[in-house]
Amino acid sequence: MQKLYDGLKKIMDWKEYLFAEVKDPDTLQVLLRGIIVFLSALIIMRAGPKRMFGKGSAVDNVLVIILGGMLSRVITGAAAYLPVVTATIGIVLTERVVSWLNMYPALTKIISGKRTVLYRNGKFITKNMDQTMACKEDLYEATRLRLNTEDLAENVDEISMERNGEISVTKKKKA
């Protein structure tokens, strides 16, 4: 009977039940916190730049890891709601500022990196391949996937490692 009373008392104090740090949350508490955190995160992410998670860049991946780790602590009761959501908003706003700074060419290379040419004029550029840790098989694979061929000399003008880490293939123009 005492356990039931304690459970009802927890539910009555809904702010603490839903938002405070707790040692051992019950199933309903985790469910409700999960829903609240999901909706909060959705609202916060919509406030961020549209491309925030669109490209799968290094910044996008770092954000996913950090925000996922932080928000999961609220769901499990390991952290209180308000400080974590405040920090999440701060991180998203910082990402917005970084995205804005990325529009300036002088800062783009620092923030997003630059494209690196790996193959041009029928030759592998091994210095750049070593720098980007790409091997010849990676370039052949990209050519097969994008042009449905393995014949670089006949079909490929240039292969590059883009800023987001993807390998792009530029097809030769036929005369």
Order of alpha helices (4+ residues) and beta strands (2+ residues): alpha-alpha-alpha-alpha-alpha-alpha-beta-beta-alpha-alpha-alpha-beta-beta
